[in-house]
Amino acid sequence: MQVVVFKLNDQEFAFHIQSVKEIIKLTAITHVPNAQEFVQGIINLRGMVTPIINLSEKFGFKEKPITGHSRIIILNIFENTVGVMVDSVTEVLMFKDEDILAPGDEPLVVETFIDGIGMLADRLLIILKPEEILGGIPQSA
């Protein structure tokens, strides 16, 4: 399985590469009144209105300032396009099936957003389920 690795609040996470449509630099985001607090706003992505969510806000992390490394990961979920703001995108990795633990294999990990935990020699990566993270968010027009 191939994943796109990104940082959020100095922690590493990943999405399955099949969910990732593209990765773009931060651009002007238009605020949407009365949106959920983790919805950063919307952008015009080549003529398509695309909602942008702030994963730091969604996960309850302390928000870090936007830097030159900040990115928006454009995800394709159930034929909808949604962007997520992250601190940086670091790499693309390949995992063998035996190197991924199911969240239920770890007694303290019950988070519905987690698809698995990728084990590397020197670190662990939390592989997220974008369809669960994006539940309840208005989809692109």
C-alpha positions as CSV (number, residue, x, y, z in Angstrom):
1,M,0.0,0.0,0.0
2,Q,1.3,3.4,-0.9
3,V,0.6,6.4,1.3
4,V,1.2,10.2,1.3
5,V,2.8,11.3,4.5
6,F,2.1,14.7,6.1
7,K,2.8,16.5,9.3
8,L,0.2,18.1,11.5
9,N,1.2,19.7,14.8
10,D,4.6,17.9,14.7
11,Q,2.9,14.5,14.3
12,E,3.0,12.3,11.2
13,F,-0.1,11.1,9.5
14,A,-0.8,9.6,6.1
15,F,-3.6,9.1,3.5
16,H,-3.8,6.2,1.1
17,I,-2.5,7.5,-2.2
18,Q,-5.7,6.4,-4.0
19,S,-7.6,9.1,-2.0
20,V,-5.2,11.9,-2.9
21,K,-6.0,13.8,-6.1
22,E,-3.2,16.4,-5.8
23,I,-1.2,18.5,-3.4
24,I,-1.2,22.3,-3.8
25,K,0.3,25.3,-2.1
26,L,-1.9,27.4,0.1
27,T,-4.0,29.8,-1.9
28,A,-6.6,32.4,-1.0
29,I,-9.4,30.8,1.0
30,T,-12.8,32.4,1.1
31,H,-14.5,32.2,4.6
32,V,-18.0,30.7,4.6
33,P,-20.3,32.2,7.3
34,N,-21.9,29.8,9.7
35,A,-19.7,26.9,8.6
36,Q,-18.5,24.4,11.1
37,E,-15.5,25.7,13.0
38,F,-13.0,23.3,11.3
39,V,-14.2,24.4,7.8
40,Q,-11.5,26.9,6.8
41,G,-13.6,28.0,3.8
42,I,-13.7,27.4,0.1
43,I,-11.3,27.8,-2.9
44,N,-11.7,28.0,-6.6
45,L,-9.8,24.9,-7.9
46,R,-9.8,25.3,-11.7
47,G,-13.4,26.4,-11.8
48,M,-14.6,24.0,-9.1
49,V,-15.7,25.3,-5.7
50,T,-13.8,23.1,-3.2
51,P,-14.3,23.1,0.6
52,I,-11.2,23.3,2.7
53,I,-11.0,21.9,6.2
54,N,-8.4,22.6,8.8
55,L,-7.3,19.2,10.2
56,S,-5.6,20.8,13.2
57,E,-8.9,22.3,14.2
58,K,-10.8,19.1,13.4
59,F,-8.5,17.1,15.7
60,G,-8.4,19.7,18.4
61,F,-4.7,20.4,18.0
62,K,-3.1,23.8,18.8
63,E,-2.9,25.5,15.4
64,K,0.5,26.3,14.1
65,P,1.2,29.3,11.9
66,I,1.0,29.0,8.2
67,T,4.5,28.6,6.6
68,G,6.0,28.1,3.2
69,H,5.7,24.4,3.8
70,S,2.0,24.5,4.5
71,R,-0.1,22.6,1.9
72,I,-3.6,21.6,0.9
73,I,-4.1,18.0,0.1
74,I,-6.9,17.6,-2.4
75,L,-8.8,14.4,-1.7
76,N,-11.3,12.6,-3.9
77,I,-13.8,11.0,-1.6
78,F,-17.0,9.3,-2.9
79,E,-16.6,11.3,-6.2
80,N,-16.4,14.6,-4.2
81,T,-13.4,16.9,-3.9
82,V,-12.4,18.3,-0.6
83,G,-9.1,19.9,0.5
84,V,-7.4,19.5,3.9
85,M,-4.9,22.0,5.3
86,V,-1.7,20.4,6.7
87,D,1.6,21.8,8.1
88,S,3.7,20.0,5.4
89,V,3.7,17.0,3.0
90,T,6.9,15.1,3.6
91,E,7.0,11.9,1.4
92,V,5.3,9.0,-0.3
93,L,5.9,5.6,1.3
94,M,5.1,2.0,0.4
95,F,4.0,-0.3,3.2
96,K,3.7,-4.1,3.1
97,D,0.4,-5.4,4.5
98,E,2.2,-7.0,7.5
99,D,3.7,-3.6,8.5
100,I,0.2,-2.1,9.1
101,L,-1.7,-2.7,12.4
102,A,-5.4,-2.4,12.4
103,P,-6.6,0.2,14.9
104,G,-8.3,-2.6,16.9
105,D,-5.0,-4.3,17.4
106,E,-4.0,-1.5,19.8
107,P,-6.1,-1.3,22.9
108,L,-5.9,2.4,23.3
109,V,-6.6,3.3,19.7
110,V,-10.4,3.5,19.1
111,E,-10.5,6.6,17.0
112,T,-12.9,6.1,14.1
113,F,-10.7,8.3,11.8
114,I,-7.8,5.8,11.9
115,D,-7.5,3.2,9.2
116,G,-4.3,1.7,10.5
117,I,-0.9,2.3,12.1
118,G,2.1,1.9,9.7
119,M,5.2,0.6,11.4
120,L,8.5,1.8,10.2
121,A,11.9,0.9,11.8
122,D,12.2,4.3,13.5
123,R,8.6,5.6,13.7
124,L,4.9,5.0,13.5
125,L,2.5,6.6,11.1
126,I,-1.2,7.0,11.7
127,I,-3.0,6.2,8.4
128,L,-6.3,8.2,8.3
129,K,-9.7,7.4,6.7
130,P,-10.6,10.5,4.8
131,E,-14.2,9.5,4.4
132,E,-14.6,9.5,8.2
133,I,-12.8,12.7,8.7
134,L,-14.9,14.4,6.1
135,G,-18.3,13.2,7.3
136,G,-20.8,16.0,7.6
137,I,-18.8,18.5,5.6
138,P,-20.4,20.2,2.6
139,Q,-19.1,18.7,-0.6
140,S,-17.8,20.5,-3.7
141,A,-20.3,21.9,-6.2
